[in-house]
């Protein structure tokens, strides 16, 4: 019969493992949430097609990997992954640029409900087109990095998860430098604060908005490839739920705030992982991984009720 000490040790081990899982999951949410918060900070639009950009990035990466492995069977796995990631970023950036120019730009002066409905329609359109192009069946995403896990105490972390954490950290650092330390970043912040005044200062808001959509798409493509690498499957509907959760993370942290999107994504990943693993273990599986999606939206409801502006509120200076 297990002692109290053993039960406590097992619970702590489970908690440590779920913290690692939550950081990995939260990193991907943070990458996607940044796209939501950047676009909202510039033009006050919730781009509900953003999750589908993640999906397109993952499917383009899968297609590129299949082509490369067929043409160059001896190519190193890490190099195949890097090349597929570059292809995913290019296609996602072109797609988001086209979405902004065709679907959102003509509605910029319209009532807020019109672009919102258009964003939802674009999400459905992209899912349908992806289903036609790549077929609706689930596809196995190949493991391109070593699969031997590394031990951290009683918990384990895979090389793929280490890659996800590393790529996310680098991407966030580059984004913060881009927004806070470059001419483009200053133009983005000026456009977010007052587009008309920014125009008088020589800034071209249309170009800045397009650049924002392109940057958001690259982050979404990164998240899509990381998501596919971590879970091992891709499919035309894979972006819908991560997109909703990333939107939840953006609201949780304070939509329109870059740091808030990162904090919200990480915290949401931790909450979801701990709730589905640690709490699920304590309840004998009653609140296990099958109910993990509940916790994200419970957090959203509580946050909107108690603090509608999010954890970090909304600082206008950071809205780019």
C-alpha beads as a LAMMPS data file, in Angstrom:
LAMMPS data file: protein, C-alpha beads

320 atoms
319 bonds

1 atom types
1 bond types

-500.0 500.0 xlo xhi
-500.0 500.0 ylo yhi
-500.0 500.0 zlo zhi

Masses

1 110.0

Atoms # bond

1 1 1 0.000 0.000 0.000
2 1 1 1.519 3.363 -1.012
3 1 1 2.451 5.715 1.815
4 1 1 1.565 9.379 2.025
5 1 1 5.174 10.252 1.178
6 1 1 5.013 8.136 -1.976
7 1 1 1.737 9.719 -3.031
8 1 1 3.146 13.180 -2.413
9 1 1 6.294 12.337 -4.400
10 1 1 4.219 11.023 -7.324
11 1 1 2.087 14.162 -7.283
12 1 1 5.187 16.398 -7.340
13 1 1 6.714 14.351 -10.180
14 1 1 3.487 14.681 -12.128
15 1 1 3.445 18.420 -11.454
16 1 1 7.037 18.818 -12.708
17 1 1 6.227 16.922 -15.896
18 1 1 3.116 18.980 -16.500
19 1 1 5.028 22.226 -15.931
20 1 1 7.413 21.190 -18.723
21 1 1 4.469 20.243 -20.947
22 1 1 2.741 23.511 -20.070
23 1 1 5.768 25.615 -20.965
24 1 1 6.000 23.881 -24.339
25 1 1 2.285 24.281 -24.994
26 1 1 2.281 27.852 -23.722
27 1 1 5.201 28.753 -25.989
28 1 1 3.151 27.780 -29.037
29 1 1 0.106 29.661 -27.733
30 1 1 2.305 32.725 -27.170
31 1 1 3.609 32.698 -30.760
32 1 1 0.077 32.538 -32.104
33 1 1 -1.331 35.040 -29.588
34 1 1 1.233 37.635 -30.690
35 1 1 -0.330 37.636 -34.155
36 1 1 -3.747 38.371 -32.682
37 1 1 -2.495 41.129 -30.415
38 1 1 -0.321 42.836 -33.069
39 1 1 -3.179 43.061 -35.567
40 1 1 -5.611 44.213 -32.886
41 1 1 -3.123 46.826 -31.683
42 1 1 -2.825 48.280 -35.192
43 1 1 -6.377 48.177 -36.606
44 1 1 -8.588 46.922 -33.725
45 1 1 -9.452 43.730 -35.634
46 1 1 -9.671 40.200 -34.260
47 1 1 -8.310 38.103 -37.140
48 1 1 -10.160 34.840 -36.542
49 1 1 -8.476 33.354 -39.632
50 1 1 -5.145 33.433 -37.802
51 1 1 -5.454 29.838 -36.589
52 1 1 -5.860 28.728 -40.195
53 1 1 -2.542 30.404 -41.045
54 1 1 -0.983 28.048 -38.475
55 1 1 -2.705 25.143 -40.239
56 1 1 -1.474 26.203 -43.691
57 1 1 2.055 26.604 -42.349
58 1 1 1.999 23.096 -40.883
59 1 1 0.605 21.527 -44.061
60 1 1 3.092 23.368 -46.294
61 1 1 5.876 22.143 -44.012
62 1 1 4.574 18.566 -44.261
63 1 1 4.426 18.803 -48.068
64 1 1 7.944 20.257 -48.239
65 1 1 9.295 17.489 -46.011
66 1 1 7.670 14.837 -48.219
67 1 1 9.192 16.378 -51.356
68 1 1 12.650 16.782 -49.824
69 1 1 12.740 13.260 -48.418
70 1 1 11.662 11.900 -51.802
71 1 1 14.234 13.917 -53.758
72 1 1 17.108 13.823 -51.227
73 1 1 16.658 10.736 -49.012
74 1 1 20.020 11.217 -47.296
75 1 1 19.397 14.801 -46.176
76 1 1 19.839 15.430 -42.444
77 1 1 16.597 15.614 -40.496
78 1 1 17.361 18.980 -38.901
79 1 1 18.122 20.495 -42.312
80 1 1 14.870 19.127 -43.755
81 1 1 13.002 20.681 -40.828
82 1 1 14.702 24.074 -41.296
83 1 1 13.974 24.131 -45.036
84 1 1 10.345 23.137 -44.466
85 1 1 10.056 25.856 -41.837
86 1 1 11.338 28.471 -44.280
87 1 1 8.853 27.310 -46.922
88 1 1 6.021 27.448 -44.371
89 1 1 6.959 31.001 -43.337
90 1 1 7.091 32.235 -46.946
91 1 1 3.717 30.728 -47.892
92 1 1 2.037 31.866 -44.644
93 1 1 3.379 35.410 -45.073
94 1 1 2.102 35.588 -48.664
95 1 1 -1.269 34.191 -47.576
96 1 1 -1.736 36.653 -44.721
97 1 1 -0.636 39.549 -46.935
98 1 1 -3.301 38.548 -49.477
99 1 1 -5.947 38.130 -46.767
100 1 1 -5.292 41.625 -45.420
101 1 1 -5.266 43.239 -48.846
102 1 1 -8.290 41.428 -50.298
103 1 1 -10.569 40.739 -47.325
104 1 1 -9.789 43.329 -44.625
105 1 1 -8.455 46.475 -46.291
106 1 1 -11.692 47.279 -48.209
107 1 1 -13.605 47.052 -44.904
108 1 1 -11.274 49.234 -42.848
109 1 1 -13.801 52.057 -42.559
110 1 1 -16.822 49.768 -42.204
111 1 1 -18.693 49.024 -38.947
112 1 1 -16.732 46.647 -36.716
113 1 1 -19.172 43.775 -37.273
114 1 1 -18.366 43.580 -41.010
115 1 1 -14.632 42.723 -40.716
116 1 1 -15.413 40.355 -37.836
117 1 1 -17.856 38.369 -39.969
118 1 1 -15.370 38.496 -42.848
119 1 1 -12.642 37.057 -40.594
120 1 1 -14.889 34.160 -39.565
121 1 1 -15.810 33.568 -43.218
122 1 1 -12.130 33.618 -44.197
123 1 1 -11.414 31.015 -41.522
124 1 1 -14.059 28.680 -42.960
125 1 1 -12.861 29.356 -46.513
126 1 1 -9.246 28.500 -45.680
127 1 1 -10.289 25.285 -43.918
128 1 1 -12.339 24.250 -46.940
129 1 1 -9.574 25.066 -49.426
130 1 1 -7.053 23.145 -47.307
131 1 1 -9.419 20.177 -47.183
132 1 1 -9.665 20.228 -50.992
133 1 1 -5.921 20.636 -51.546
134 1 1 -4.571 18.296 -48.864
135 1 1 -7.636 16.027 -48.380
136 1 1 -9.431 15.688 -45.022
137 1 1 -7.531 12.707 -43.593
138 1 1 -4.964 13.021 -40.808
139 1 1 -1.364 12.848 -42.004
140 1 1 1.597 11.647 -39.961
141 1 1 4.198 14.378 -39.500
142 1 1 7.637 12.730 -39.549
143 1 1 9.974 12.862 -36.568
144 1 1 13.076 14.655 -37.845
145 1 1 14.944 15.117 -34.559
146 1 1 16.219 12.431 -32.160
147 1 1 13.374 10.906 -30.160
148 1 1 15.338 9.838 -27.086
149 1 1 13.974 11.900 -24.159
150 1 1 16.212 13.648 -21.651
151 1 1 15.576 13.249 -17.918
152 1 1 15.018 16.255 -15.660
153 1 1 14.647 14.668 -12.265
154 1 1 11.671 12.335 -12.558
155 1 1 10.323 14.235 -15.587
156 1 1 11.405 13.966 -19.225
157 1 1 11.712 16.391 -22.115
158 1 1 12.232 15.472 -25.757
159 1 1 14.652 17.165 -28.191
160 1 1 11.593 18.386 -30.121
161 1 1 10.260 20.116 -27.006
162 1 1 13.671 21.673 -26.356
163 1 1 13.629 22.941 -29.943
164 1 1 10.173 24.444 -29.418
165 1 1 11.290 26.308 -26.300
166 1 1 14.485 27.507 -27.995
167 1 1 12.815 28.642 -31.221
168 1 1 10.101 30.437 -29.261
169 1 1 12.631 32.264 -27.086
170 1 1 14.623 33.403 -30.138
171 1 1 11.462 34.442 -32.033
172 1 1 10.182 36.479 -29.084
173 1 1 13.555 38.182 -28.596
174 1 1 13.748 39.105 -32.291
175 1 1 10.176 40.414 -32.247
176 1 1 10.776 42.569 -29.178
177 1 1 13.911 43.999 -30.797
178 1 1 12.020 44.611 -34.041
179 1 1 9.167 46.450 -32.344
180 1 1 11.194 48.419 -29.806
181 1 1 14.521 48.997 -31.547
182 1 1 13.950 49.465 -35.271
183 1 1 12.478 52.069 -37.574
184 1 1 9.726 49.651 -38.581
185 1 1 8.818 49.134 -34.944
186 1 1 8.571 52.881 -34.325
187 1 1 6.348 53.204 -37.378
188 1 1 4.155 50.355 -36.087
189 1 1 3.768 52.015 -32.700
190 1 1 3.006 55.368 -34.319
191 1 1 0.374 53.791 -36.574
192 1 1 -1.189 52.012 -33.610
193 1 1 -1.414 55.236 -31.613
194 1 1 -2.741 57.536 -34.343
195 1 1 -2.682 56.567 -38.040
196 1 1 -3.497 60.091 -39.264
197 1 1 -0.682 61.731 -37.328
198 1 1 1.667 58.923 -38.399
199 1 1 0.806 59.691 -42.026
200 1 1 1.781 63.330 -41.518
201 1 1 5.143 62.118 -40.200
202 1 1 5.847 60.171 -43.391
203 1 1 4.594 56.757 -42.257
204 1 1 2.506 54.776 -44.748
205 1 1 -0.137 52.999 -42.655
206 1 1 -1.090 50.535 -45.418
207 1 1 2.503 49.321 -45.654
208 1 1 2.822 49.069 -41.879
209 1 1 -0.426 47.111 -41.560
210 1 1 0.690 44.711 -44.289
211 1 1 4.044 44.275 -42.526
212 1 1 2.209 43.511 -39.283
213 1 1 0.144 40.810 -40.959
214 1 1 3.303 39.324 -42.511
215 1 1 5.124 39.224 -39.152
216 1 1 2.086 37.651 -37.497
217 1 1 1.926 35.035 -40.250
218 1 1 5.588 34.100 -39.781
219 1 1 4.979 33.605 -36.054
220 1 1 1.885 31.510 -36.843
221 1 1 3.881 29.368 -39.304
222 1 1 6.540 28.819 -36.638
223 1 1 3.817 27.771 -34.198
224 1 1 2.269 25.468 -36.832
225 1 1 5.514 23.616 -37.532
226 1 1 6.245 23.370 -33.795
227 1 1 2.717 22.079 -33.158
228 1 1 3.000 19.438 -35.902
229 1 1 6.451 18.379 -34.685
230 1 1 5.210 18.013 -31.111
231 1 1 1.962 16.138 -31.806
232 1 1 2.986 14.275 -34.962
233 1 1 -0.098 14.865 -37.135
234 1 1 -1.424 17.529 -39.496
235 1 1 -4.924 18.058 -40.840
236 1 1 -7.063 20.822 -42.372
237 1 1 -8.945 21.526 -39.121
238 1 1 -5.926 21.560 -36.831
239 1 1 -5.731 25.364 -36.519
240 1 1 -9.230 26.088 -35.232
241 1 1 -8.867 25.134 -31.556
242 1 1 -5.288 26.438 -31.127
243 1 1 -6.481 29.676 -32.719
244 1 1 -9.306 30.041 -30.203
245 1 1 -6.983 29.244 -27.307
246 1 1 -4.371 31.702 -28.542
247 1 1 -7.091 34.362 -28.719
248 1 1 -7.968 33.411 -25.133
249 1 1 -4.301 33.825 -24.207
250 1 1 -4.195 37.268 -25.842
251 1 1 -7.293 38.378 -23.912
252 1 1 -5.947 36.773 -20.723
253 1 1 -2.697 38.744 -20.913
254 1 1 -4.261 41.943 -22.240
255 1 1 -4.996 42.101 -25.954
256 1 1 -3.024 44.797 -27.711
257 1 1 -0.049 44.243 -25.392
258 1 1 2.920 42.198 -26.666
259 1 1 4.201 41.208 -23.237
260 1 1 0.636 40.356 -22.242
261 1 1 0.293 37.938 -25.166
262 1 1 3.464 36.116 -24.092
263 1 1 2.457 36.000 -20.424
264 1 1 -1.079 34.937 -21.299
265 1 1 0.139 32.167 -23.612
266 1 1 2.596 30.737 -21.089
267 1 1 0.107 30.908 -18.212
268 1 1 -2.670 29.367 -20.279
269 1 1 -0.394 26.496 -21.318
270 1 1 0.597 25.895 -17.698
271 1 1 -2.991 26.041 -16.462
272 1 1 -4.183 23.641 -19.154
273 1 1 -1.324 21.160 -18.676
274 1 1 -1.458 21.137 -14.878
275 1 1 -5.242 20.894 -14.822
276 1 1 -5.302 17.998 -17.294
277 1 1 -2.365 16.135 -15.738
278 1 1 -1.875 16.919 -12.074
279 1 1 -5.491 17.583 -11.174
280 1 1 -6.601 14.752 -13.458
281 1 1 -4.267 12.393 -11.593
282 1 1 -5.646 13.496 -8.233
283 1 1 -9.217 12.896 -9.384
284 1 1 -8.532 9.474 -10.869
285 1 1 -8.794 10.733 -14.444
286 1 1 -12.212 12.377 -14.024
287 1 1 -10.716 15.751 -15.038
288 1 1 -7.983 14.362 -17.269
289 1 1 -6.707 15.252 -20.711
290 1 1 -10.086 14.619 -22.357
291 1 1 -11.379 17.725 -20.584
292 1 1 -8.269 19.873 -21.082
293 1 1 -10.045 22.254 -23.463
294 1 1 -12.512 23.236 -20.753
295 1 1 -9.918 24.954 -18.612
296 1 1 -8.805 27.441 -21.270
297 1 1 -12.312 28.798 -21.714
298 1 1 -13.056 28.776 -17.990
299 1 1 -10.011 31.041 -17.636
300 1 1 -11.390 33.285 -20.407
301 1 1 -14.788 33.596 -18.698
302 1 1 -13.234 34.365 -15.309
303 1 1 -10.826 36.922 -16.782
304 1 1 -13.534 38.727 -18.764
305 1 1 -15.688 38.819 -15.643
306 1 1 -13.081 40.021 -13.145
307 1 1 -10.609 41.956 -15.315
308 1 1 -11.801 42.595 -18.890
309 1 1 -8.570 44.423 -19.807
310 1 1 -6.444 41.344 -19.033
311 1 1 -3.568 40.781 -16.624
312 1 1 -1.320 43.515 -18.036
313 1 1 -4.084 45.758 -19.325
314 1 1 -3.393 47.630 -22.540
315 1 1 -0.478 50.006 -22.844
316 1 1 -0.878 52.091 -25.974
317 1 1 2.871 52.446 -26.430
318 1 1 3.209 48.664 -26.842
319 1 1 0.233 48.139 -29.094
320 1 1 2.261 47.479 -32.205

Bonds

1 1 1 2
2 1 2 3
3 1 3 4
4 1 4 5
5 1 5 6
6 1 6 7
7 1 7 8
8 1 8 9
9 1 9 10
10 1 10 11
11 1 11 12
12 1 12 13
13 1 13 14
14 1 14 15
15 1 15 16
16 1 16 17
17 1 17 18
18 1 18 19
19 1 19 20
20 1 20 21
21 1 21 22
22 1 22 23
23 1 23 24
24 1 24 25
25 1 25 26
26 1 26 27
27 1 27 28
28 1 28 29
29 1 29 30
30 1 30 31
31 1 31 32
32 1 32 33
33 1 33 34
34 1 34 35
35 1 35 36
36 1 36 37
37 1 37 38
38 1 38 39
39 1 39 40
40 1 40 41
41 1 41 42
42 1 42 43
43 1 43 44
44 1 44 45
45 1 45 46
46 1 46 47
47 1 47 48
48 1 48 49
49 1 49 50
50 1 50 51
51 1 51 52
52 1 52 53
53 1 53 54
54 1 54 55
55 1 55 56
56 1 56 57
57 1 57 58
58 1 58 59
59 1 59 60
60 1 60 61
61 1 61 62
62 1 62 63
63 1 63 64
64 1 64 65
65 1 65 66
66 1 66 67
67 1 67 68
68 1 68 69
69 1 69 70
70 1 70 71
71 1 71 72
72 1 72 73
73 1 73 74
74 1 74 75
75 1 75 76
76 1 76 77
77 1 77 78
78 1 78 79
79 1 79 80
80 1 80 81
81 1 81 82
82 1 82 83
83 1 83 84
84 1 84 85
85 1 85 86
86 1 86 87
87 1 87 88
88 1 88 89
89 1 89 90
90 1 90 91
91 1 91 92
92 1 92 93
93 1 93 94
94 1 94 95
95 1 95 96
96 1 96 97
97 1 97 98
98 1 98 99
99 1 99 100
100 1 100 101
101 1 101 102
102 1 102 103
103 1 103 104
104 1 104 105
105 1 105 106
106 1 106 107
107 1 107 108
108 1 108 109
109 1 109 110
110 1 110 111
111 1 111 112
112 1 112 113
113 1 113 114
114 1 114 115
115 1 115 116
116 1 116 117
117 1 117 118
118 1 118 119
119 1 119 120
120 1 120 121
121 1 121 122
122 1 122 123
123 1 123 124
124 1 124 125
125 1 125 126
126 1 126 127
127 1 127 128
128 1 128 129
129 1 129 130
130 1 130 131
131 1 131 132
132 1 132 133
133 1 133 134
134 1 134 135
135 1 135 136
136 1 136 137
137 1 137 138
138 1 138 139
139 1 139 140
140 1 140 141
141 1 141 142
142 1 142 143
143 1 143 144
144 1 144 145
145 1 145 146
146 1 146 147
147 1 147 148
148 1 148 149
149 1 149 150
150 1 150 151
151 1 151 152
152 1 152 153
153 1 153 154
154 1 154 155
155 1 155 156
156 1 156 157
157 1 157 158
158 1 158 159
159 1 159 160
160 1 160 161
161 1 161 162
162 1 162 163
163 1 163 164
164 1 164 165
165 1 165 166
166 1 166 167
167 1 167 168
168 1 168 169
169 1 169 170
170 1 170 171
171 1 171 172
172 1 172 173
173 1 173 174
174 1 174 175
175 1 175 176
176 1 176 177
177 1 177 178
178 1 178 179
179 1 179 180
180 1 180 181
181 1 181 182
182 1 182 183
183 1 183 184
184 1 184 185
185 1 185 186
186 1 186 187
187 1 187 188
188 1 188 189
189 1 189 190
190 1 190 191
191 1 191 192
192 1 192 193
193 1 193 194
194 1 194 195
195 1 195 196
196 1 196 197
197 1 197 198
198 1 198 199
199 1 199 200
200 1 200 201
201 1 201 202
202 1 202 203
203 1 203 204
204 1 204 205
205 1 205 206
206 1 206 207
207 1 207 208
208 1 208 209
209 1 209 210
210 1 210 211
211 1 211 212
212 1 212 213
213 1 213 214
214 1 214 215
215 1 215 216
216 1 216 217
217 1 217 218
218 1 218 219
219 1 219 220
220 1 220 221
221 1 221 222
222 1 222 223
223 1 223 224
224 1 224 225
225 1 225 226
226 1 226 227
227 1 227 228
228 1 228 229
229 1 229 230
230 1 230 231
231 1 231 232
232 1 232 233
233 1 233 234
234 1 234 235
235 1 235 236
236 1 236 237
237 1 237 238
238 1 238 239
239 1 239 240
240 1 240 241
241 1 241 242
242 1 242 243
243 1 243 244
244 1 244 245
245 1 245 246
246 1 246 247
247 1 247 248
248 1 248 249
249 1 249 250
250 1 250 251
251 1 251 252
252 1 252 253
253 1 253 254
254 1 254 255
255 1 255 256
256 1 256 257
257 1 257 258
258 1 258 259
259 1 259 260
260 1 260 261
261 1 261 262
262 1 262 263
263 1 263 264
264 1 264 265
265 1 265 266
266 1 266 267
267 1 267 268
268 1 268 269
269 1 269 270
270 1 270 271
271 1 271 272
272 1 272 273
273 1 273 274
274 1 274 275
275 1 275 276
276 1 276 277
277 1 277 278
278 1 278 279
279 1 279 280
280 1 280 281
281 1 281 282
282 1 282 283
283 1 283 284
284 1 284 285
285 1 285 286
286 1 286 287
287 1 287 288
288 1 288 289
289 1 289 290
290 1 290 291
291 1 291 292
292 1 292 293
293 1 293 294
294 1 294 295
295 1 295 296
296 1 296 297
297 1 297 298
298 1 298 299
299 1 299 300
300 1 300 301
301 1 301 302
302 1 302 303
303 1 303 304
304 1 304 305
305 1 305 306
306 1 306 307
307 1 307 308
308 1 308 309
309 1 309 310
310 1 310 311
311 1 311 312
312 1 312 313
313 1 313 314
314 1 314 315
315 1 315 316
316 1 316 317
317 1 317 318
318 1 318 319
319 1 319 320
